[in-house]
């Protein structure tokens, strides 16, 4: 299965944010992992909108990986200036928002789903990731 860039893209406005975001939902209806994988294309000045996923009613955790552009991500009381290669986790229950602060499109890979545990310890890359964080 292959999906070509932009093939199934659609416009969407998130959580009362400003501007219209173009969204690509990768593998929708086909991917059997318990997560959504999306690429968001936010035009200059666009935002996701500050929101919270209630851990009891809507337990979602989100990972944002900046692919291109610059932005500002707020998670609870912390504000991060982000650019290509940066990643931010918004844990379930945290108030969060993403804003394109640059003059170009902000492109972000967003992976979201219910929090849970997985045992990755048998994989060499997981062992190296753990060691890298212990430095």
The first five atom37 places (N, CA, C, CB, O) and aatype in JSON, in Angstrom:
{
  "aatype": [20, 20, 20, 20, 20, 20, 20, 20, 20, 20, 20, 20, 20, 20, 20, 20, 20, 20, 20, 20, 20, 20, 20, 20, 20, 20, 20, 20, 20, 20, 20, 20, 20, 20, 20, 20, 20, 20, 20, 20, 20, 20, 20, 20, 20, 20, 20, 20, 20, 20, 20, 20, 20, 20, 20, 20, 20, 20, 20, 20, 20, 20, 20, 20, 20, 20, 20, 20, 20, 20, 20, 20, 20, 20, 20, 20, 20, 20, 20, 20, 20, 20, 20, 20, 20, 20, 20, 20, 20, 20, 20, 20, 20, 20, 20, 20, 20, 20, 20, 20, 20, 20, 20, 20, 20, 20, 20, 20, 20, 20, 20, 20, 20, 20, 20, 20, 20, 20, 20, 20, 20, 20, 20, 20, 20, 20, 20, 20, 20, 20, 20, 20, 20, 20, 20],
  "atom_mask": [
    [1, 1, 1, 1, 1],
    [1, 1, 1, 1, 1],
    [1, 1, 1, 1, 1],
    [1, 1, 1, 1, 1],
    [1, 1, 1, 1, 1],
    [1, 1, 1, 1, 1],
    [1, 1, 1, 1, 1],
    [1, 1, 1, 1, 1],
    [1, 1, 1, 1, 1],
    [1, 1, 1, 1, 1],
    [1, 1, 1, 1, 1],
    [1, 1, 1, 1, 1],
    [1, 1, 1, 1, 1],
    [1, 1, 1, 1, 1],
    [1, 1, 1, 1, 1],
    [1, 1, 1, 1, 1],
    [1, 1, 1, 1, 1],
    [1, 1, 1, 1, 1],
    [1, 1, 1, 1, 1],
    [1, 1, 1, 1, 1],
    [1, 1, 1, 1, 1],
    [1, 1, 1, 1, 1],
    [1, 1, 1, 1, 1],
    [1, 1, 1, 1, 1],
    [1, 1, 1, 1, 1],
    [1, 1, 1, 1, 1],
    [1, 1, 1, 1, 1],
    [1, 1, 1, 1, 1],
    [1, 1, 1, 1, 1],
    [1, 1, 1, 1, 1],
    [1, 1, 1, 1, 1],
    [1, 1, 1, 1, 1],
    [1, 1, 1, 1, 1],
    [1, 1, 1, 1, 1],
    [1, 1, 1, 1, 1],
    [1, 1, 1, 1, 1],
    [1, 1, 1, 1, 1],
    [1, 1, 1, 1, 1],
    [1, 1, 1, 1, 1],
    [1, 1, 1, 1, 1],
    [1, 1, 1, 1, 1],
    [1, 1, 1, 1, 1],
    [1, 1, 1, 1, 1],
    [1, 1, 1, 1, 1],
    [1, 1, 1, 1, 1],
    [1, 1, 1, 1, 1],
    [1, 1, 1, 1, 1],
    [1, 1, 1, 1, 1],
    [1, 1, 1, 1, 1],
    [1, 1, 1, 1, 1],
    [1, 1, 1, 1, 1],
    [1, 1, 1, 1, 1],
    [1, 1, 1, 1, 1],
    [1, 1, 1, 1, 1],
    [1, 1, 1, 1, 1],
    [1, 1, 1, 1, 1],
    [1, 1, 1, 1, 1],
    [1, 1, 1, 1, 1],
    [1, 1, 1, 1, 1],
    [1, 1, 1, 1, 1],
    [1, 1, 1, 1, 1],
    [1, 1, 1, 1, 1],
    [1, 1, 1, 1, 1],
    [1, 1, 1, 1, 1],
    [1, 1, 1, 1, 1],
    [1, 1, 1, 1, 1],
    [1, 1, 1, 1, 1],
    [1, 1, 1, 1, 1],
    [1, 1, 1, 1, 1],
    [1, 1, 1, 1, 1],
    [1, 1, 1, 1, 1],
    [1, 1, 1, 1, 1],
    [1, 1, 1, 1, 1],
    [1, 1, 1, 1, 1],
    [1, 1, 1, 1, 1],
    [1, 1, 1, 1, 1],
    [1, 1, 1, 1, 1],
    [1, 1, 1, 1, 1],
    [1, 1, 1, 1, 1],
    [1, 1, 1, 1, 1],
    [1, 1, 1, 1, 1],
    [1, 1, 1, 1, 1],
    [1, 1, 1, 1, 1],
    [1, 1, 1, 1, 1],
    [1, 1, 1, 1, 1],
    [1, 1, 1, 1, 1],
    [1, 1, 1, 1, 1],
    [1, 1, 1, 1, 1],
    [1, 1, 1, 1, 1],
    [1, 1, 1, 1, 1],
    [1, 1, 1, 1, 1],
    [1, 1, 1, 1, 1],
    [1, 1, 1, 1, 1],
    [1, 1, 1, 1, 1],
    [1, 1, 1, 1, 1],
    [1, 1, 1, 1, 1],
    [1, 1, 1, 1, 1],
    [1, 1, 1, 1, 1],
    [1, 1, 1, 1, 1],
    [1, 1, 1, 1, 1],
    [1, 1, 1, 1, 1],
    [1, 1, 1, 1, 1],
    [1, 1, 1, 1, 1],
    [1, 1, 1, 1, 1],
    [1, 1, 1, 1, 1],
    [1, 1, 1, 1, 1],
    [1, 1, 1, 1, 1],
    [1, 1, 1, 1, 1],
    [1, 1, 1, 1, 1],
    [1, 1, 1, 1, 1],
    [1, 1, 1, 1, 1],
    [1, 1, 1, 1, 1],
    [1, 1, 1, 1, 1],
    [1, 1, 1, 1, 1],
    [1, 1, 1, 1, 1],
    [1, 1, 1, 1, 1],
    [1, 1, 1, 1, 1],
    [1, 1, 1, 1, 1],
    [1, 1, 1, 1, 1],
    [1, 1, 1, 1, 1],
    [1, 1, 1, 1, 1],
    [1, 1, 1, 1, 1],
    [1, 1, 1, 1, 1],
    [1, 1, 1, 1, 1],
    [1, 1, 1, 1, 1],
    [1, 1, 1, 1, 1],
    [1, 1, 1, 1, 1],
    [1, 1, 1, 1, 1],
    [1, 1, 1, 1, 1],
    [1, 1, 1, 1, 1],
    [1, 1, 1, 1, 1],
    [1, 1, 1, 1, 1],
    [1, 1, 1, 1, 1],
    [1, 1, 1, 1, 1],
    [1, 1, 1, 1, 1]
  ],
  "atom_positions": [
    [[0.84, -1.17, 0.0], [0.0, 0.0, 0.0], [0.89, 1.25, 0.0], [-0.95, -0.01, 1.21], [1.83, 1.34, 0.79]],
    [[0.59, 2.18, -0.87], [1.29, 3.45, -0.87], [0.26, 4.57, -0.99], [2.34, 3.52, -2.02], [-0.74, 4.45, -1.69]],
    [[0.54, 5.62, -0.29], [-0.24, 6.85, -0.43], [0.72, 7.92, -0.89], [-0.97, 7.26, 0.92], [1.73, 8.17, -0.23]],
    [[0.44, 8.56, -2.0], [1.27, 9.63, -2.51], [1.03, 10.91, -1.73], [1.01, 9.85, -4.0], [-0.09, 11.17, -1.29]],
    [[2.07, 11.7, -1.56], [1.97, 12.97, -0.82], [0.8, 13.8, -1.33], [3.29, 13.77, -0.93], [0.69, 14.07, -2.53]],
    [[-0.07, 14.19, -0.42], [-1.2, 15.05, -0.74], [-2.39, 14.36, -1.36], [-0.76, 16.1, -1.63], [-3.42, 15.0, -1.57]],
    [[-2.29, 13.07, -1.66], [-3.35, 12.35, -2.38], [-4.7, 12.41, -1.67], [-2.94, 10.91, -2.57], [-5.73, 12.55, -2.32]],
    [[-4.7, 12.3, -0.36], [-5.95, 12.28, 0.39], [-6.04, 13.45, 1.38], [-6.1, 10.96, 1.14], [-6.72, 13.35, 2.39]],
    [[-5.36, 14.54, 1.09], [-5.33, 15.7, 2.0], [-6.7, 16.38, 2.05], [-4.25, 16.71, 1.56], [-7.46, 16.36, 1.08]],
    [[-6.99, 16.98, 3.2], [-8.24, 17.71, 3.37], [-8.0, 18.89, 4.3], [-9.36, 16.79, 3.93], [-7.05, 18.88, 5.1]],
    [[-8.85, 19.9, 4.21], [-8.75, 21.08, 5.06], [-9.5, 20.83, 6.36], [-9.3, 22.34, 4.34], [-10.58, 20.23, 6.36]],
    [[-8.92, 21.29, 7.48], [-9.55, 21.09, 8.78], [-9.15, 22.22, 9.72], [-9.15, 19.72, 9.38], [-8.04, 22.74, 9.64]],
    [[-10.07, 22.58, 10.59], [-9.78, 23.58, 11.62], [-9.84, 22.85, 12.96], [-10.81, 24.81, 11.57], [-10.87, 22.27, 13.32]],
    [[-8.73, 22.87, 13.7], [-8.63, 22.15, 14.97], [-8.99, 23.02, 16.16], [-7.22, 21.6, 15.15], [-8.56, 24.17, 16.24]],
    [[-9.77, 22.51, 17.08], [-9.96, 23.04, 18.43], [-10.12, 24.56, 18.49], [-8.81, 22.64, 19.28], [-9.6, 25.19, 19.42]],
    [[-10.8, 25.16, 17.56], [-11.0, 26.6, 17.57], [-9.78, 27.4, 17.19], [-11.45, 27.02, 18.91], [-9.74, 28.61, 17.43]],
    [[-8.78, 26.75, 16.6], [-7.58, 27.45, 16.18], [-7.85, 28.4, 15.03], [-6.5, 26.46, 15.78], [-8.95, 28.43, 14.48]],
    [[-6.84, 29.17, 14.68], [-6.97, 30.13, 13.59], [-6.42, 29.53, 12.31], [-6.23, 31.44, 13.92], [-5.53, 28.69, 12.34]],
    [[-6.96, 29.97, 11.19], [-6.49, 29.48, 9.9], [-6.97, 28.06, 9.63], [-4.98, 29.53, 9.84], [-7.51, 27.4, 10.51]],
    [[-6.76, 27.62, 8.42], [-7.18, 26.29, 8.02], [-5.95, 25.42, 7.78], [-8.07, 26.34, 6.75], [-5.07, 25.78, 7.0]],
    [[-5.9, 24.3, 8.45], [-4.78, 23.37, 8.34], [-5.1, 22.31, 7.29], [-4.47, 22.7, 9.71], [-6.22, 21.79, 7.25]],
    [[-4.13, 22.01, 6.45], [-4.28, 20.89, 5.51], [-3.75, 19.65, 6.21], [-3.52, 21.16, 4.14], [-2.64, 19.66, 6.74]],
    [[-4.55, 18.6, 6.22], [-4.23, 17.38, 6.97], [-4.15, 16.2, 6.02], [-5.29, 17.12, 8.06], [-4.97, 16.03, 5.12]],
    [[-3.13, 15.38, 6.24], [-3.02, 14.09, 5.58], [-3.06, 13.03, 6.69], [-1.69, 13.98, 4.7], [-2.17, 13.01, 7.54]],
    [[-4.06, 12.17, 6.68], [-4.18, 11.11, 7.69], [-3.64, 9.84, 7.05], [-5.69, 10.93, 8.19], [-4.33, 9.19, 6.26]],
    [[-2.42, 9.49, 7.38], [-1.71, 8.39, 6.74], [-2.28, 7.03, 7.16], [-0.22, 8.45, 7.09], [-2.43, 6.74, 8.35]],
    [[-2.6, 6.23, 6.17], [-3.08, 4.87, 6.43], [-4.47, 4.8, 7.03], [-2.14, 4.18, 7.34], [-4.85, 3.77, 7.58]],
    [[-5.25, 5.89, 6.92], [-6.59, 5.89, 7.51], [-7.41, 4.71, 6.98], [-7.32, 7.23, 7.22], [-7.52, 4.5, 5.77]],
    [[-7.98, 3.95, 7.91], [-8.8, 2.8, 7.54], [-8.0, 1.56, 7.19], [-9.66, 3.15, 6.4], [-8.57, 0.5, 6.94]],
    [[-6.67, 1.69, 7.17], [-5.82, 0.54, 6.82], [-4.81, 0.21, 7.9], [-5.1, 0.83, 5.52], [-4.53, -0.96, 8.16]],
    [[-4.27, 1.23, 8.53], [-3.26, 1.03, 9.56], [-3.89, 0.37, 10.78], [-2.59, 2.37, 9.95], [-4.93, 0.83, 11.26]],
    [[-3.28, -0.68, 11.29], [-3.86, -1.39, 12.42], [-3.15, -1.11, 13.74], [-3.85, -2.85, 12.14], [-3.4, -1.79, 14.73]],
    [[-2.29, -0.12, 13.75], [-1.68, 0.31, 15.01], [-2.71, 1.14, 15.78], [-0.38, 1.12, 14.75], [-3.57, 1.76, 15.16]],
    [[-2.63, 1.17, 17.1], [-3.62, 1.93, 17.89], [-3.29, 3.43, 17.97], [-3.71, 1.35, 19.29], [-3.46, 4.05, 19.02]],
    [[-2.83, 4.0, 16.86], [-2.5, 5.42, 16.81], [-2.98, 6.0, 15.48], [-0.98, 5.66, 17.0], [-3.17, 5.28, 14.5]],
    [[-3.16, 7.31, 15.47], [-3.39, 8.05, 14.24], [-2.06, 8.68, 13.85], [-4.53, 9.14, 14.4], [-1.33, 9.17, 14.71]],
    [[-1.74, 8.68, 12.56], [-0.51, 9.28, 12.07], [-0.92, 10.31, 11.01], [0.48, 8.2, 11.48], [-1.48, 9.96, 9.97]],
    [[-0.63, 11.57, 11.29], [-1.07, 12.64, 10.4], [0.09, 13.6, 10.11], [-2.25, 13.39, 11.01], [0.98, 13.78, 10.94]],
    [[0.05, 14.2, 8.92], [0.91, 15.34, 8.63], [0.01, 16.56, 8.55], [1.72, 15.14, 7.3], [-0.98, 16.58, 7.81]],
    [[0.37, 17.59, 9.33], [-0.38, 18.85, 9.32], [0.44, 19.89, 8.58], [-0.72, 19.32, 10.77], [1.66, 19.98, 8.77]],
    [[-0.21, 20.67, 7.74], [0.4, 21.77, 7.01], [-0.29, 23.05, 7.48], [0.28, 21.57, 5.44], [-1.4, 23.35, 7.04]],
    [[0.36, 23.8, 8.37], [-0.23, 25.03, 8.9], [0.35, 26.23, 8.15], [0.03, 25.15, 10.42], [1.57, 26.4, 8.12]],
    [[-0.5, 27.07, 7.55], [0.0, 28.27, 6.89], [0.49, 29.28, 7.94], [-1.09, 28.91, 6.0], [0.17, 29.14, 9.12]],
    [[1.26, 30.28, 7.53], [1.74, 31.29, 8.47], [0.59, 31.87, 9.31], [2.46, 32.43, 7.72], [-0.46, 32.23, 8.77]],
    [[0.8, 31.94, 10.62], [-0.19, 32.49, 11.53], [-1.25, 31.52, 12.0], [-0.85, 33.64, 10.9], [-1.99, 31.83, 12.93]],
    [[-1.35, 30.35, 11.39], [-2.38, 29.38, 11.77], [-2.03, 28.72, 13.11], [-2.54, 28.3, 10.68], [-0.86, 28.62, 13.48]],
    [[-3.06, 28.29, 13.82], [-2.84, 27.62, 15.1], [-3.79, 26.44, 15.26], [-3.03, 28.61, 16.27], [-4.83, 26.36, 14.61]],
    [[-3.41, 25.55, 16.14], [-4.24, 24.38, 16.46], [-5.37, 24.78, 17.39], [-3.38, 23.26, 17.1], [-6.48, 24.26, 17.28]],
    [[-5.11, 25.7, 18.3], [-6.09, 26.08, 19.32], [-5.79, 25.39, 20.63], [-7.51, 25.74, 18.85], [-5.6, 24.18, 20.67]],
    [[-5.75, 26.16, 21.71], [-5.47, 25.59, 23.04], [-6.6, 24.64, 23.41], [-5.32, 26.72, 24.12], [-7.78, 24.97, 23.31]],
    [[-6.21, 23.44, 23.85], [-7.21, 22.44, 24.24], [-6.57, 21.41, 25.17], [-7.83, 21.75, 22.99], [-5.35, 21.36, 25.32]],
    [[-7.41, 20.61, 25.77], [-6.98, 19.53, 26.66], [-7.79, 18.29, 26.34], [-7.16, 19.93, 28.16], [-8.99, 18.37, 26.07]],
    [[-7.14, 17.13, 26.36], [-7.85, 15.86, 26.23], [-8.04, 15.3, 27.63], [-7.06, 14.85, 25.31], [-7.07, 14.93, 28.3]],
    [[-9.27, 15.24, 28.06], [-9.62, 14.75, 29.4], [-9.2, 13.29, 29.54], [-11.15, 14.9, 29.67], [-9.69, 12.43, 28.8]],
    [[-8.29, 12.99, 30.48], [-7.81, 11.61, 30.61], [-8.91, 10.58, 30.88], [-6.8, 11.54, 31.72], [-8.75, 9.41, 30.55]],
    [[-10.02, 11.02, 31.47], [-11.11, 10.08, 31.76], [-12.01, 9.88, 30.55], [-11.94, 10.57, 32.96], [-12.42, 8.76, 30.24]],
    [[-12.34, 10.97, 29.85], [-13.3, 10.9, 28.76], [-12.64, 10.76, 27.39], [-14.18, 12.13, 28.77], [-13.22, 10.15, 26.49]],
    [[-11.45, 11.31, 27.22], [-10.78, 11.36, 25.91], [-9.28, 11.19, 26.11], [-11.09, 12.7, 25.18], [-8.51, 12.11, 25.84]],
    [[-8.85, 10.01, 26.57], [-7.43, 9.83, 26.94], [-6.51, 9.71, 25.73], [-7.28, 8.58, 27.8], [-6.25, 8.62, 25.22]],
    [[-6.02, 10.86, 25.27], [-5.1, 10.86, 24.13], [-3.77, 11.46, 24.53], [-5.69, 11.63, 22.96], [-3.71, 12.43, 25.28]],
    [[-2.71, 10.88, 24.02], [-1.37, 11.44, 24.12], [-0.93, 11.76, 22.7], [-0.36, 10.46, 24.84], [-1.23, 11.0, 21.77]],
    [[-0.21, 12.89, 22.52], [0.17, 13.31, 21.19], [1.67, 13.57, 21.11], [-0.61, 14.56, 20.78], [2.28, 14.12, 22.03]],
    [[2.26, 13.15, 19.99], [3.65, 13.44, 19.68], [3.67, 14.31, 18.43], [4.48, 12.12, 19.47], [3.13, 13.93, 17.4]],
    [[4.31, 15.47, 18.53], [4.45, 16.4, 17.42], [5.91, 16.39, 16.98], [3.98, 17.85, 17.82], [6.8, 16.63, 17.79]],
    [[6.17, 16.12, 15.7], [7.52, 16.14, 15.15], [7.53, 17.18, 14.02], [7.96, 14.71, 14.63], [6.84, 17.02, 13.02]],
    [[8.33, 18.23, 14.2], [8.38, 19.29, 13.2], [9.22, 18.81, 12.01], [8.96, 20.6, 13.81], [10.37, 18.4, 12.17]],
    [[8.62, 18.88, 10.83], [9.3, 18.47, 9.61], [9.91, 19.69, 8.91], [8.32, 17.75, 8.66], [11.04, 19.62, 8.41]],
    [[9.18, 20.8, 8.88], [9.65, 22.01, 8.22], [8.96, 23.22, 8.83], [9.39, 21.95, 6.68], [7.83, 23.13, 9.32]],
    [[9.65, 24.35, 8.8], [9.08, 25.59, 9.3], [9.43, 25.84, 10.76], [7.59, 25.57, 9.14], [10.22, 25.11, 11.37]],
    [[8.81, 26.88, 11.31], [9.04, 27.24, 12.71], [7.69, 27.51, 13.38], [9.97, 28.47, 12.84], [6.73, 27.94, 12.74]],
    [[7.67, 27.24, 14.66], [6.43, 27.44, 15.4], [6.68, 27.58, 16.89], [5.49, 26.29, 15.15], [7.81, 27.6, 17.36]],
    [[5.58, 27.69, 17.58], [5.62, 27.78, 19.04], [4.59, 26.79, 19.57], [5.33, 29.25, 19.56], [3.43, 26.79, 19.15]],
    [[5.03, 25.96, 20.49], [4.17, 24.94, 21.1], [4.08, 25.23, 22.58], [4.72, 23.48, 20.84], [5.1, 25.38, 23.26]],
    [[2.87, 25.3, 23.07], [2.66, 25.48, 24.51], [2.09, 24.19, 25.06], [1.71, 26.69, 24.81], [1.13, 23.65, 24.52]],
    [[2.7, 23.7, 26.14], [2.2, 22.54, 26.86], [2.12, 22.94, 28.32], [3.12, 21.27, 26.66], [3.14, 23.15, 28.98]],
    [[0.9, 23.06, 28.82], [0.64, 23.58, 30.16], [1.31, 24.96, 30.29], [1.16, 22.6, 31.26], [0.99, 25.86, 29.52]],
    [[2.22, 25.14, 31.23], [2.83, 26.45, 31.45], [4.17, 26.63, 30.74], [3.01, 26.69, 32.91], [4.85, 27.64, 30.95]],
    [[4.55, 25.67, 29.91], [5.84, 25.74, 29.23], [5.63, 26.05, 27.75], [6.63, 24.43, 29.4], [4.77, 25.46, 27.1]],
    [[6.43, 26.99, 27.23], [6.36, 27.37, 25.83], [7.68, 26.98, 25.15], [6.07, 28.91, 25.67], [8.76, 27.3, 25.65]],
    [[7.57, 26.31, 24.02], [8.73, 25.87, 23.26], [8.72, 26.52, 21.88], [8.76, 24.33, 23.13], [7.7, 26.48, 21.19]],
    [[9.83, 27.12, 21.48], [10.01, 27.53, 20.09], [10.55, 26.3, 19.37], [10.99, 28.78, 19.95], [11.56, 25.72, 19.8]],
    [[9.89, 25.89, 18.27], [10.25, 24.65, 17.6], [10.59, 24.89, 16.14], [9.11, 23.64, 17.71], [10.09, 25.82, 15.5]],
    [[11.46, 24.03, 15.62], [11.83, 24.07, 14.2], [12.12, 22.65, 13.75], [13.06, 25.0, 13.96], [12.04, 21.71, 14.54]],
    [[12.45, 22.49, 12.48], [12.63, 21.18, 11.88], [13.51, 20.27, 12.74], [13.23, 21.32, 10.49], [14.6, 20.65, 13.15]],
    [[13.0, 19.07, 12.98], [13.72, 18.07, 13.77], [13.32, 18.02, 15.23], [15.18, 18.33, 13.68], [13.59, 17.03, 15.91]],
    [[12.67, 19.07, 15.73], [12.25, 19.1, 17.13], [10.99, 18.25, 17.32], [11.99, 20.54, 17.6], [10.19, 18.1, 16.4]],
    [[10.83, 17.7, 18.52], [9.61, 16.96, 18.84], [9.14, 17.35, 20.23], [9.85, 15.43, 18.75], [9.93, 17.65, 21.12]],
    [[7.82, 17.33, 20.4], [7.19, 17.7, 21.66], [6.11, 16.67, 21.96], [6.59, 19.16, 21.61], [5.36, 16.27, 21.07]],
    [[6.02, 16.25, 23.22], [4.96, 15.34, 23.66], [3.95, 16.13, 24.47], [5.55, 14.16, 24.5], [4.31, 16.88, 25.38]],
    [[2.68, 15.95, 24.14], [1.58, 16.51, 24.92], [0.88, 15.32, 25.58], [0.58, 17.37, 24.02], [0.12, 14.6, 24.94]],
    [[1.16, 15.13, 26.86], [0.6, 14.01, 27.6], [-0.91, 14.19, 27.78], [1.28, 13.87, 28.97], [-1.42, 15.31, 27.73]],
    [[-1.6, 13.11, 27.98], [-3.03, 13.16, 28.23], [-3.3, 14.06, 29.43], [-3.6, 11.75, 28.47], [-2.65, 13.93, 30.47]],
    [[-4.25, 14.96, 29.28], [-4.6, 15.88, 30.37], [-3.87, 17.2, 30.33], [-4.33, 15.23, 31.67], [-4.21, 18.1, 31.09]],
    [[-2.86, 17.34, 29.46], [-2.13, 18.61, 29.4], [-2.84, 19.58, 28.44], [-0.65, 18.38, 28.94], [-3.38, 19.17, 27.41]],
    [[-2.83, 20.85, 28.79], [-3.35, 21.89, 27.9], [-2.25, 22.19, 26.89], [-3.78, 23.19, 28.69], [-1.1, 22.41, 27.27]],
    [[-2.59, 22.21, 25.59], [-1.56, 22.41, 24.59], [-2.1, 23.09, 23.33], [-0.93, 21.08, 24.22], [-3.29, 23.04, 23.03]],
    [[-1.17, 23.73, 22.61], [-1.48, 24.46, 21.39], [-0.22, 24.54, 20.55], [-2.04, 25.88, 21.7], [0.89, 24.52, 21.07]],
    [[-0.4, 24.63, 19.24], [0.69, 24.78, 18.29], [0.36, 25.95, 17.38], [0.92, 23.47, 17.47], [-0.76, 26.05, 16.88]],
    [[1.33, 26.85, 17.16], [1.13, 28.03, 16.32], [2.29, 28.13, 15.33], [1.03, 29.31, 17.18], [3.45, 27.94, 15.7]],
    [[1.97, 28.43, 14.08], [3.0, 28.71, 13.09], [3.44, 30.15, 13.28], [2.48, 28.45, 11.62], [2.67, 31.08, 13.03]],
    [[4.68, 30.35, 13.71], [5.21, 31.7, 13.94], [6.08, 32.19, 12.8], [5.99, 31.73, 15.23], [6.6, 33.31, 12.85]],
    [[6.26, 31.37, 11.78], [7.16, 31.73, 10.69], [6.44, 32.32, 9.49], [7.94, 30.53, 10.25], [5.22, 32.49, 9.49]],
    [[7.23, 32.62, 8.46], [6.7, 33.17, 7.22], [6.37, 32.07, 6.2], [7.71, 34.14, 6.61], [5.77, 32.35, 5.16]],
    [[6.76, 30.84, 6.5], [6.52, 29.71, 5.6], [5.59, 28.71, 6.28], [7.86, 29.03, 5.2], [5.29, 28.82, 7.47]],
    [[5.15, 27.73, 5.51], [4.3, 26.67, 6.04], [5.03, 25.92, 7.17], [3.9, 25.68, 4.92], [6.22, 25.66, 7.08]],
    [[4.3, 25.59, 8.22], [4.79, 24.73, 9.29], [4.23, 23.34, 9.01], [4.36, 25.26, 10.73], [3.02, 23.14, 8.98]],
    [[5.13, 22.38, 8.82], [4.73, 21.01, 8.53], [5.12, 20.14, 9.72], [5.38, 20.49, 7.21], [6.28, 20.11, 10.13]],
    [[4.12, 19.43, 10.26], [4.33, 18.66, 11.48], [3.74, 17.27, 11.32], [3.69, 19.38, 12.7], [2.61, 17.11, 10.85]],
    [[4.51, 16.26, 11.7], [3.99, 14.9, 11.79], [3.41, 14.75, 13.19], [5.11, 13.81, 11.5], [4.11, 14.98, 14.18]],
    [[2.14, 14.38, 13.27], [1.47, 14.25, 14.56], [1.0, 12.8, 14.71], [0.26, 15.25, 14.69], [0.28, 12.28, 13.86]],
    [[1.43, 12.16, 15.79], [1.03, 10.8, 16.09], [0.27, 10.85, 17.41], [2.28, 9.82, 16.18], [0.78, 11.34, 18.41]],
    [[-0.97, 10.34, 17.4], [-1.77, 10.41, 18.62], [-2.59, 9.15, 18.82], [-2.69, 11.63, 18.58], [-2.99, 8.46, 17.88]],
    [[-2.82, 8.88, 20.09], [-3.61, 7.7, 20.45], [-3.69, 7.58, 21.96], [-3.0, 6.42, 19.85], [-3.16, 8.42, 22.68]],
    [[-4.36, 6.55, 22.43], [-4.5, 6.37, 23.88], [-3.16, 5.99, 24.52], [-5.55, 5.29, 24.18], [-2.4, 5.22, 23.94]],
    [[-2.89, 6.54, 25.71], [-1.64, 6.18, 26.39], [-1.64, 4.69, 26.73], [-1.46, 7.02, 27.68], [-2.69, 4.08, 26.96]],
    [[-0.47, 4.12, 26.76], [-0.33, 2.71, 27.11], [1.15, 2.36, 27.16], [-1.07, 1.81, 26.09], [2.01, 3.19, 26.86]],
    [[1.42, 1.15, 27.54], [2.8, 0.69, 27.64], [3.09, -0.35, 26.58], [3.07, 0.12, 29.04], [2.21, -1.12, 26.19]],
    [[4.31, -0.37, 26.12], [4.8, -1.39, 25.2], [6.22, -1.74, 25.63], [4.75, -0.9, 23.7], [6.97, -0.87, 26.05]],
    [[6.57, -2.99, 25.52], [7.91, -3.43, 25.89], [8.78, -3.49, 24.64], [7.87, -4.82, 26.6], [8.66, -4.41, 23.83]],
    [[9.65, -2.5, 24.5], [10.54, -2.41, 23.35], [11.95, -2.91, 23.69], [10.6, -0.98, 22.84], [12.85, -2.82, 22.86]],
    [[12.15, -3.43, 24.9], [13.49, -3.73, 25.4], [14.26, -4.75, 24.54], [13.4, -4.24, 26.8], [15.49, -4.78, 24.61]],
    [[13.59, -5.56, 23.77], [14.27, -6.57, 22.95], [14.89, -5.97, 21.69], [13.3, -7.68, 22.58], [15.64, -6.65, 20.99]],
    [[14.57, -4.73, 21.38], [15.05, -4.11, 20.15], [16.31, -3.3, 20.42], [13.97, -3.23, 19.54], [16.36, -2.49, 21.35]],
    [[17.32, -3.51, 19.59], [18.59, -2.81, 19.75], [18.44, -1.3, 19.73], [19.55, -3.24, 18.68], [19.12, -0.61, 20.48]],
    [[17.57, -0.78, 18.87], [17.4, 0.68, 18.81], [16.79, 1.22, 20.1], [16.52, 1.05, 17.61], [17.08, 2.35, 20.49]],
    [[15.94, 0.43, 20.77], [15.37, 0.86, 22.05], [16.45, 0.91, 23.12], [14.21, -0.08, 22.49], [16.47, 1.81, 23.96]],
    [[17.34, -0.06, 23.1], [18.44, -0.08, 24.06], [19.34, 1.14, 23.86], [19.26, -1.38, 23.94], [19.77, 1.77, 24.83]],
    [[19.63, 1.47, 22.62], [20.47, 2.64, 22.33], [19.74, 3.93, 22.7], [20.88, 2.66, 20.84], [20.36, 4.87, 23.2]],
    [[18.44, 4.0, 22.46], [17.67, 5.19, 22.83], [17.7, 5.41, 24.35], [16.21, 5.06, 22.34], [17.82, 6.54, 24.81]],
    [[17.6, 4.33, 25.1], [17.65, 4.43, 26.57], [19.02, 4.95, 27.01], [17.35, 3.05, 27.22], [19.11, 5.83, 27.86]],
    [[20.08, 4.39, 26.43], [21.44, 4.83, 26.78], [21.66, 6.3, 26.41], [22.49, 3.95, 26.08], [22.3, 7.04, 27.16]],
    [[21.14, 6.72, 25.27], [21.3, 8.12, 24.83], [20.66, 9.07, 25.82], [20.7, 8.32, 23.43], [21.15, 10.18, 26.01]],
    [[19.58, 8.66, 26.45], [18.88, 9.51, 27.41], [19.54, 9.47, 28.8], [17.42, 9.09, 27.51], [19.24, 10.3, 29.65]],
    [[20.42, 8.52, 29.01], [21.11, 8.41, 30.3], [22.36, 9.27, 30.35], [21.48, 6.96, 30.58], [22.95, 9.42, 31.42]],
    [[22.77, 9.85, 29.22], [23.98, 10.68, 29.2], [23.8, 11.92, 30.0], [24.36, 11.04, 27.8], [24.73, 12.73, 30.09]]
  ]
}
